[in-house]
Amino acid sequence: MRRRLFWTINGVAALTGLLVLIGAAVATQRAAIDATQRELTKSSAEVVSVINDTVQAAERRPGAVFEIFRHLEGELGPVLGRIRRSAGSSDLAFAAVAPDGSIRTSADLFARLSVDPATLAPGESRFVTSSNDELVMLTATSVPVGNTEITLVVALAREAPVVRLSDLGLGLGVVGLGMILISAALARLLSNQIVSRLEPLSGASRRLAEGDLSVRVPPLGDPDLDQLGESFNEMASEIEATRDREREFILGVGHDLRTPLTTIAGYAEALEAEDLDPEDVARIGGVLGTQSRQLGRLIEDLSLLARLEQPEFSLRRERVDVGAHVSEIVDGFQRKAGQAGIKLHFEAESDLVLDTDPDRLGQIAQNLVENALRYTPEAGRVSVTVASGEGPSVVISVADTGVGIEADDLPHIFDRHYVGRHRRIRNEGTGLGLSIVEGLTERLGGDVVGESSPGKGTTITVRLPM
């Protein structure tokens, strides 16, 4: 990790430095061109001023339009040459545009331009580039010749300044080497600091992987790293709590298995002794049947919970009248509720039809009612309602007047591994009913919530979308 972090920081710094150097070269190129334009503009204005001050002496007669070139090359030649050289110009040329539109040029510079001199009006200037990549400043002025005036276009050319990376080779090399050394030093420093601060987290991760769930990360000296450490500690705490719940769950399941197995083993020994009355044999057979069904239910619930976590868990959806379907489930518990002295009440809205799996819906209702009866004392009441909800949706609610659930236990009632402090009125079932309800409800696209007040009862509400 240290090596990877070092080279990552170093590479980012080196790339940033290279981009800065390239940007500096481009900016230098742009500045050089701007400076060239200013110099050519100034020198062109000086050339035009000299021409306007001197050409007045040119012969004023018809047909003298093109004699201006001899005047420029003769009398003004040395002066214009000095101006051209002081500007660093490579070429100075003229184009005379007669009133009839005919053009005469003093050099082939105009042939390398894409601009027609006749398009420039007196007093206009234009900065262009020739076909040879020369920078050319064109300036037009009006010159009297003979009995008329012509437009004289002055072209002052200069080779375009080019700032190449190769020209800056030494400077780039020195700067680049300095940046590499500095970035390498900074990268090493930063990587050492980060790795040293992450060392407690790394050590804690190793201890956690080895099974020490009590390990926690101390403050790491940085807000972002401290947040990472807090996340690790929360994860470790949750893993530790999950392990404890799993241990309690295994102990609970072991107890649920041990009780009926002990009963079955005891009665099996009695049957082997063959010293029983016929009435005792019948009673023992009934007990063995009850305990066997209890074991079968526990195995079935554990198997269903395992299948719920598998992606291949399947549903067989069809149109189901929820009220009528749940009513059949509730009717099946009326006898059991009557024997326990509990009033089981059912109420449903009509015509609430869902596209759902009737078997899974029945399992949800069965587990909810069975769980409510298990925690409701004699003379208590269990109310089952089916109504329309928001969304639209169908809501199945089962409320009891049982012992209720403590506030600390309520958030965990759907966790199969959690062993709560609320005691059963009747020691029946496997204790996995609500976990199965949550798993089946989620598979059907709904959600389930629980509300409870200790000593007053519990309400479990399932919402299924229509």
C-alpha angles and dihedrals in degrees: 000000000000092000093046092048091048094053093042093055091042093050093049091050093047093048091048090051092050091051090049091052092048090048090050091051091050091048090049090051091051092047091050091052091048090050091049091051091052092049093048091047091053094046092046090053089051092050092050091048092052091048093049091049096046109031092069085086091062116119111271106214137114114279094026094110096108096037086083088084092061089049092050094046094043117038097015097036098095093043094048091045090055091051091048093051094046088053091050089239122165096204141016117194139167136212121196116205112199122209090256090058097254115141131209122186132196096214142014091256090101089056088063092054128087091210122094108224090215090067093065117092121212110279093024123123129193132187112213142160123239127223087260091057091254118151108235129189113204118198124178125205136172115246125188112228121173111320095337143047129246132197110244115199115201116204117195112184132192133175111261112254110242121195106200126189087231089059088055093044098121094042092046091048094052094044093044093049090048092050092048092051093046093045091047091053092046091045092052092047094048094043091050091049094048094044092047091051091047093049093090089052091048092050092047090051091053092049091048091051089051090056104264099134093172093069117117133182118242122220109296099208097248129083094228093044091045088056089052090049091050090052089051091050091049090051092049091048091050092048090049092048091047091051090051091049091048090052091050090046092052090048090049093049089046089054091048089052096042097053098058092037090054090050092047092048092050095050091043089058089049091052091048090055089060090208099120136116117242089248091055091050091055092047091047090050090054092050092047090050092051093049092046091053089049090054091046091051091051092050091046093051093048090049092049092050090051092049092049089065093054120093091223092063102129135210128203104210125197139150108287131183096224096198094051093043095050090044090062091052092050092048088057090061098046094092093048091047091050092052089053092048093245124138109228112199127187130191130170141172115239129246096023100150124179134186095231146121107278094202093053091044088052091051090053093051093043094052093046094051093042091050092049093050090049093060100035118095127221114292089024128127135234117194123195118191133179115196142151117269138191121288086042100286145138118247123206112192128184116188126181137183093225135128094294129216130277116248092243091052097045097081090054103047092106093050110103091207096052120100110199131201095239110108127220121245088208123031095225135124130023102278090240096098099104092045089054091047091054093047094048093044092053090048089054090052097254139106137233132211135182132215125186146164118201110250093008105069145259135269122202115193125194120192119196121186118237 
